[in-house]
Amino acid sequence: MENQTAHEGKTTAIISYLWWIGLLIAFLMNNDKKNSFASFHIRQMIGILLMSAVNYFIIREYINSWGANLIGLLIFVLWLVGLIGAIQGEEKKVPLLGDQFQDWFKNIG
């Protein structure tokens, strides 16, 4: 990753990790300049938020709350890895599904 691109998109990337509102704000901020670093982190956060929604609406409802709490902890760790990567200016994919998030949402950001 070119250092200048990461530097320019760092603020937008960090904002994208501030729940769904931050993601929406980051998406709108990145709409004009299309910074590849910010787009990378926007795609990662979209995946994390979708995992969180599935966990809350499906796993918690139909399996059990104990399992959902355990998965919620895993999702929190993934979120933390993504946020730390954005703060450090790195395109650090979240473990497990980071590659899939980039592939699934390649047209977003």
C-alpha positions as CSV (number, residue, x, y, z in Angstrom):
1,M,0.0,0.0,0.0
2,E,1.4,3.3,-1.0
3,N,2.0,5.4,2.1
4,Q,0.4,8.5,0.8
5,T,-2.8,6.7,-0.1
6,A,-3.0,5.2,3.4
7,H,-2.3,8.6,4.9
8,E,-5.0,10.3,2.9
9,G,-7.7,7.7,3.6
10,K,-6.8,7.0,7.3
11,T,-9.4,9.2,8.8
12,T,-12.2,7.8,6.6
13,A,-11.0,4.3,7.4
14,I,-11.1,4.9,11.1
15,I,-14.6,6.5,10.9
16,S,-15.9,3.4,9.1
17,Y,-15.3,1.3,12.2
18,L,-17.7,3.5,14.3
19,W,-20.7,1.3,14.0
20,W,-23.2,1.6,11.1
21,I,-23.4,5.4,11.3
22,G,-19.7,5.7,11.0
23,L,-19.7,3.3,8.1
24,L,-22.4,5.4,6.3
25,I,-20.4,8.6,6.9
26,A,-17.2,7.0,5.7
27,F,-18.9,5.7,2.6
28,L,-20.2,9.2,1.8
29,M,-16.8,10.7,2.5
30,N,-15.1,8.2,0.2
31,N,-17.6,8.7,-2.6
32,D,-15.8,11.7,-3.9
33,K,-12.2,10.7,-3.8
34,K,-12.4,6.9,-4.0
35,N,-9.4,6.3,-1.8
36,S,-8.4,2.6,-2.1
37,F,-7.2,2.4,1.6
38,A,-10.5,3.7,2.9
39,S,-12.5,1.5,0.5
40,F,-10.6,-1.6,1.8
41,H,-11.6,-0.8,5.4
42,I,-15.2,0.1,4.4
43,R,-15.5,-3.4,2.8
44,Q,-14.1,-5.0,6.0
45,M,-16.6,-3.2,8.2
46,I,-19.5,-4.0,6.0
47,G,-18.7,-7.7,6.5
48,I,-18.2,-7.3,10.2
49,L,-21.6,-5.5,10.5
50,L,-23.3,-8.2,8.5
51,M,-21.8,-10.8,10.7
52,S,-23.1,-8.9,13.7
53,A,-26.6,-8.7,12.3
54,V,-26.7,-12.4,11.5
55,N,-25.5,-13.1,15.0
56,Y,-28.1,-10.9,16.6
57,F,-31.1,-11.7,14.4
58,I,-30.6,-15.4,13.6
59,I,-28.1,-17.1,15.9
60,R,-29.4,-15.4,19.1
61,E,-33.0,-15.9,18.1
62,Y,-32.9,-19.5,16.9
63,I,-29.9,-21.2,18.5
64,N,-29.3,-19.6,21.9
65,S,-28.0,-16.5,23.6
66,W,-24.9,-18.3,25.0
67,G,-23.7,-19.2,21.5
68,A,-24.5,-15.7,20.3
69,N,-22.5,-14.2,23.1
70,L,-19.5,-16.3,22.2
71,I,-19.8,-15.4,18.5
72,G,-20.3,-11.7,19.5
73,L,-17.0,-11.8,21.3
74,L,-15.3,-13.2,18.2
75,I,-16.9,-10.4,16.1
76,F,-15.6,-7.8,18.6
77,V,-12.1,-9.2,18.2
78,L,-12.4,-9.0,14.4
79,W,-13.7,-5.4,14.7
80,L,-10.7,-4.6,17.0
81,V,-8.2,-6.1,14.5
82,G,-9.8,-4.0,11.7
83,L,-9.8,-0.8,13.7
84,I,-6.2,-1.3,14.8
85,G,-5.2,-1.9,11.2
86,A,-6.9,1.3,10.1
87,I,-5.2,3.3,12.9
88,Q,-1.8,1.9,11.9
89,G,-2.4,2.7,8.3
90,E,-2.3,-1.0,7.2
91,E,-4.6,-3.0,5.0
92,K,-4.9,-5.7,7.5
93,K,-7.6,-8.2,6.6
94,V,-9.7,-9.5,9.5
95,P,-9.0,-13.1,10.3
96,L,-11.2,-15.8,8.9
97,L,-13.4,-13.9,6.4
98,G,-11.3,-10.8,5.4
99,D,-10.6,-12.2,2.0
100,Q,-14.2,-13.0,1.4
101,F,-15.3,-9.6,2.5
102,Q,-13.0,-8.0,-0.1
103,D,-14.3,-10.3,-2.8
104,W,-18.0,-10.1,-1.9
105,F,-18.0,-6.3,-1.6
106,K,-15.5,-5.5,-4.3
107,N,-17.9,-3.1,-6.0
108,I,-18.5,-1.1,-2.8
109,G,-16.3,1.7,-1.7
